[in-house]
């Protein structure tokens, strides 16, 4: 494991006519060592603000590394060079603390993976549910192998560390907007594109305070959720992914411990779900409602959760791990959201949207497989 020091490292990203309008970086450090930019040795850098390295670069992501002379101390970070940004200052005087926080969050996430023993269940509309949609019919038997699923939805804190560590740019950040449900007149709402909304903001574009980082991340597309899983798998050496739709419903119903509830953990939706009637139109921190039979929280309400599979129609025959339609237009979301009525929070409820779709309702949880 790398040893990180508490140091001050400052980057200035700007533009220079001397390099045909290419951006450059100016670097000064409190650590004597060799400087590497995307693996290329840029020579020795002396500590102090009077010893500045100026290097032309290309737009995109850069991995900046400084190794001390004795190679015991290493500083690394990923920065984004964007020709729209004239100047960027990046203060890394808490690199070591960031690494400690990262390791703690990974440890917490892995500790909170719940084992779901494999089994068979009837997926879709059940006899005791009078609110079923056509997309939930017919009920059909599905066989599911054992897997682990996260006790909580992925939080803002976990997603924030993923962004910092990987340098990933979400769909909303790339395109500059997200979908939002806005009032047109007294009785009419409609979906609209709104600039500036992403995983770091609320639905008004205001930056979310760190005190609220235990909320589930939202404004994430299926593509973003998939990227998180791929990154986490690479970091840990374990296999993480989004749940299939059958895995999700099996877990939401309580697996082999199911009591046949309509919502995940109860027939009383107020007990287990943040939804339209009790959320005050606000997303809530994970784990504050009652869990289901497996000890899983918020599988009904709070945010919709992306599944790995494409939209498909249900079949009448028994089958294993439905992977979805060959049409490949829409991915599946499950569980309902904090601003939805209770019918959308039922364990059989399902909606479908393109992989790039993202709103304030959309988050995810993860599964781990052998």
C-alpha positions in Angstrom: 0.0 0.0 0.0 1.3 3.4 -0.8 2.3 5.8 2.0 0.7 9.2 1.6 2.0 12.3 3.4 0.2 15.4 4.6 1.7 17.8 2.1 0.6 20.8 0.0 0.6 20.2 -3.7 -0.9 22.9 -6.0 -1.8 22.6 -9.7 -2.5 25.6 -11.8 -4.2 24.8 -15.1 -4.3 27.6 -17.7 -3.6 28.4 -21.3 -0.5 29.6 -23.1 0.0 30.9 -26.6 3.5 29.5 -26.5 2.0 26.0 -26.9 -0.5 26.7 -29.7 -3.4 27.2 -27.3 -2.7 23.9 -25.5 -3.3 23.9 -21.8 -0.3 23.6 -19.4 0.1 22.7 -15.8 2.3 24.6 -13.3 3.2 22.4 -10.3 4.9 23.2 -7.1 5.3 20.8 -4.2 6.6 20.6 -0.6 8.1 17.2 -1.4 11.4 16.7 -3.2 11.1 14.0 -5.8 10.5 12.9 -9.4 7.5 14.1 -11.3 5.5 11.7 -13.5 2.6 12.8 -15.8 0.6 9.8 -17.1 3.6 7.6 -16.4 6.1 9.8 -18.3 9.1 11.0 -16.2 9.2 14.8 -16.3 12.3 15.1 -14.2 13.2 16.2 -10.7 11.1 18.7 -8.8 12.4 20.5 -5.7 10.2 21.5 -2.8 9.0 25.1 -2.5 6.9 27.7 -4.3 10.0 29.0 -6.0 10.6 25.7 -7.9 7.7 25.5 -10.4 7.4 23.0 -13.1 5.6 24.1 -16.2 4.4 21.3 -18.6 2.2 21.4 -21.7 -0.5 18.8 -21.7 -3.5 17.6 -23.7 -7.1 18.0 -22.7 -8.6 15.1 -20.7 -7.6 13.3 -17.5 -4.1 13.2 -16.2 -2.5 11.1 -13.5 0.0 13.2 -11.6 2.5 11.4 -9.4 5.5 12.7 -7.3 7.8 10.1 -5.8 10.2 11.2 -3.1 13.9 10.5 -3.5 13.9 7.6 -1.1 10.6 6.3 -2.7 9.0 6.1 0.7 6.6 9.0 0.1 4.3 9.1 -2.9 1.7 11.6 -3.9 -0.8 10.9 -6.7 -4.0 12.3 -8.0 -6.1 12.5 -11.1 -7.0 15.9 -12.5 -9.1 16.9 -15.5 -7.8 19.3 -18.1 -10.7 21.0 -19.7 -10.3 23.7 -22.3 -13.4 25.4 -21.0 -11.7 25.9 -17.6 -9.2 28.8 -17.7 -7.7 28.2 -14.3 -8.0 25.3 -11.8 -6.4 25.2 -8.3 -6.3 21.8 -6.7 -5.3 21.7 -3.0 -4.1 18.3 -1.8 -3.0 19.0 1.8 -5.2 16.1 3.0 -4.3 13.4 0.5 -3.5 10.9 3.3 -6.9 11.6 5.0 -8.7 11.0 1.7 -7.0 7.7 1.4 -7.9 6.7 4.9 -11.5 7.7 4.3 -11.5 5.8 1.0 -10.3 2.6 2.7 -12.8 3.0 5.5 -15.7 3.4 3.1 -14.6 0.4 1.1 -14.4 -1.6 4.3 -17.9 -0.4 5.4 -19.3 -1.3 2.0 -17.9 -4.8 2.0 -19.0 -5.3 5.6 -22.5 -4.4 4.7 -22.9 -6.9 1.9 -25.8 -9.3 2.9 -25.8 -12.9 1.7 -28.9 -14.0 -0.1 -29.2 -17.8 -0.3 -30.4 -19.0 -3.7 -33.8 -20.4 -4.2 -37.0 -20.2 -6.4 -39.8 -17.7 -6.2 -42.8 -16.4 -8.1 -41.7 -13.1 -9.7 -44.3 -10.5 -10.7 -47.8 -9.8 -9.7 -49.0 -11.9 -6.8 -52.6 -12.7 -5.8 -52.6 -10.5 -2.7 -51.6 -7.4 -4.7 -54.4 -5.4 -6.3 -52.3 -2.6 -7.8 -50.3 -4.6 -10.4 -49.5 -3.1 -13.8 -49.6 -5.1 -17.0 -45.7 -5.1 -17.1 -45.8 -7.1 -13.9 -47.8 -10.0 -15.4 -47.9 -12.9 -15.6 -46.3 -14.1 -12.3 -43.7 -16.8 -13.1 -41.3 -19.0 -11.3 -37.6 -17.9 -11.4 -34.6 -19.8 -10.0 -31.9 -17.6 -8.4 -28.4 -18.6 -7.4 -26.8 -17.3 -4.1 -25.3 -13.8 -4.2 -24.5 -10.9 -1.9 -26.3 -7.5 -2.0 -25.6 -4.2 -0.3 -27.6 -3.6 2.8 -28.0 0.1 1.8 -28.2 2.0 -1.4 -24.9 3.4 -2.5 -24.4 6.7 -0.7 -23.1 10.1 -1.8 -20.0 9.6 0.3 -19.1 6.3 -1.4 -19.8 7.8 -4.9 -17.8 10.9 -4.0 -14.8 8.8 -3.2 -15.3 6.9 -6.4 -15.2 10.1 -8.4 -12.1 11.4 -6.6 -10.2 8.2 -7.0 -11.2 7.4 -10.6 -11.6 10.8 -12.1 -14.9 9.6 -13.7 -17.2 12.1 -15.2 -20.9 11.3 -14.9 -23.5 11.5 -17.7 -25.0 14.7 -16.2 -21.6 16.3 -15.9 -20.7 15.5 -19.5 -24.0 16.7 -21.0 -24.6 19.5 -18.5 -28.2 18.7 -17.5 -30.6 16.2 -16.0 -34.3 15.5 -16.2 -36.5 17.2 -13.6 -40.3 17.0 -12.9 -41.4 20.7 -13.0 -44.8 22.3 -12.5 -46.2 23.9 -15.6 -49.4 25.3 -14.0 -51.5 24.6 -11.0 -52.5 21.1 -12.0 -49.9 20.1 -14.6 -46.3 18.8 -14.3 -44.0 17.6 -17.0 -40.4 16.3 -17.4 -37.9 19.0 -18.5 -34.2 19.2 -19.0 -32.6 21.4 -16.4 -29.0 22.6 -16.7 -26.6 22.2 -13.8 -28.2 19.2 -12.1 -25.9 16.3 -11.2 -25.0 14.0 -8.4 -23.4 16.8 -6.4 -26.6 19.0 -6.4 -30.1 19.0 -5.2 -33.0 19.4 -7.7 -32.5 23.2 -7.6 -28.9 23.0 -8.5 -27.6 23.8 -5.0 -24.5 21.9 -3.9 -25.2 19.2 -1.4 -23.6 19.7 2.0 -21.2 17.0 3.2 -23.4 16.5 6.3 -25.9 14.9 3.9 -23.5 12.5 2.3 -25.2 9.5 3.9 -28.1 10.0 1.5 -28.2 7.7 -1.5 -26.5 9.1 -4.5 -29.0 10.3 -7.2 -29.0 11.9 -10.6 -27.0 8.9 -11.7 -27.5 7.1 -15.0 -27.3 3.3 -15.5 -23.9 4.1 -17.2 -22.7 5.8 -14.0 -23.8 3.0 -11.8 -22.1 0.5 -14.1 -18.9 2.5 -14.0 -19.0 2.4 -10.2 -19.3 -1.4 -10.2 -16.4 -1.8 -12.6 -14.2 0.5 -10.6 -15.0 -1.2 -7.3 -14.3 -4.6 -8.8 -10.9 -3.3 -10.0 -10.1 -1.7 -6.6 -11.0 -4.8 -4.5 -10.3 -7.7 -6.8 -13.8 -8.9 -6.2 -16.8 -9.1 -8.7 -19.3 -6.4 -8.2 -22.1 -5.5 -10.5 -25.7 -4.3 -10.5 -28.4 -6.8 -9.6 -30.4 -8.6 -12.2 -34.1 -7.9 -12.0 -34.8 -11.3 -10.6 -32.1 -10.9 -8.0 -33.4 -7.6 -7.0 -37.0 -8.8 -6.6 -36.0 -12.0 -4.8 -33.9 -9.9 -2.3 -36.7 -7.3 -1.9 -39.2 -10.0 -1.1 -37.0 -11.3 1.6 -35.4 -14.2 -0.3 -36.1 -17.6 1.4 -37.3 -15.8 4.5 -40.1 -14.0 2.7 -43.4 -13.4 4.5 -45.1 -12.4 1.2 -45.3 -8.6 1.8 -46.4 -6.2 -0.9 -43.6 -3.7 0.1 -40.1 -4.7 1.0 -40.4 -5.8 4.7 -44.1 -4.9 5.4 -47.6 -4.4 4.1 -47.4 -1.0 5.9 -45.4 1.1 3.4 -45.0 3.9 6.0 -42.9 1.6 8.1 -40.4 0.6 5.5 -40.4 3.3 2.8 -39.8 7.0 2.2 -42.4 7.9 -0.4 -44.8 10.7 -1.5 -46.8 10.8 1.7 -44.0 10.9 4.3 -40.8 12.2 2.7 -41.7 15.9 2.5 -40.4 15.7 -1.0 -36.9 15.1 0.2 -34.4 12.3 -0.2 -33.4 10.7 3.2 -30.4 9.2 4.7 -30.1 5.4 4.2 -31.2 2.9 6.9 -33.7 5.0 8.8 -36.7 2.9 8.0 -37.3 -0.7 9.1 -35.4 -3.4 7.1 -37.0 -6.3 5.3 -36.7 -10.0 6.2 -33.0 -10.1 5.1 -32.0 -6.9 6.9 -32.0 -4.8 3.7 -33.0 -1.2 3.9 -34.9 1.2 1.6 -35.6 -1.4 -1.1 -39.0 0.3 -1.2 -38.9 4.0 -1.6 -36.1 6.7 -1.2 -34.6 6.2 -4.7 -35.3 4.0 -7.7 -32.5 1.4 -8.2 -31.0 0.5 -11.5 -30.8 -3.2 -12.5 -28.3 -4.7 -14.9 -30.8 -6.0 -17.4 -32.7 -4.7 -20.4 -36.4 -4.3 -20.4 -38.3 -7.5 -21.2 -41.8 -9.0 -21.1 -42.4 -11.7 -18.5 -42.7 -15.3 -19.6 -45.1 -17.9 -18.3 -42.5 -20.7 -18.1 -39.8 -21.2 -15.5 -36.5 -19.7 -16.3 -33.2 -18.5 -14.7 -31.7 -15.1 -14.6 -33.7 -13.2 -17.2 -31.3 -10.9 -19.0 -33.9 -8.9 -20.8 -35.0 -8.1 -24.3 -32.7 -8.3 -27.4 -34.2 -4.9 -28.3 -31.8 -3.2 -25.8 -33.5 0.2 -25.6 -34.3 0.6 -21.9 -32.8 -0.6 -18.6 -34.9 -1.6 -15.6 -35.4 0.5 -12.4 -37.0 -0.9 -9.2 -38.2 0.1 -5.8 -39.9 3.5 -6.2 -38.7 6.8 -5.0 -39.2 9.4 -2.3 -41.6 11.5 -4.4 -43.6 8.5 -5.7 -46.9 7.1 -4.6 -46.9 3.8 -2.7 -48.0 1.7 -5.7 -44.6 2.4 -7.3 -42.8 1.2 -4.1 -44.2 -2.4 -4.3 -41.7 -5.2 -4.7 -43.1 -6.1 -8.1 -43.3 -2.6 -9.6 -41.0 -1.9 -12.5 -40.2 1.0 -14.8 -37.9 1.3 -17.8 -35.6 4.1 -19.2 -32.6 4.5 -21.4 -29.2 3.8 -19.9 -28.3 7.6 -20.0 -31.5 8.6 -18.2 -31.0 10.3 -14.8 -33.3 12.2 -12.4 -33.3 13.1 -8.7 -35.1 9.7 -8.1 -32.4 7.4 -9.6 -29.8 5.6 -7.6 -28.6 2.1 -7.2 -27.3 -0.7 -4.9 -24.8 -3.4 -5.8 -24.3 -7.1 -5.7 -21.2 -9.3 -5.3 -20.8 -12.7 -6.9 -18.2 -15.4 -6.4 
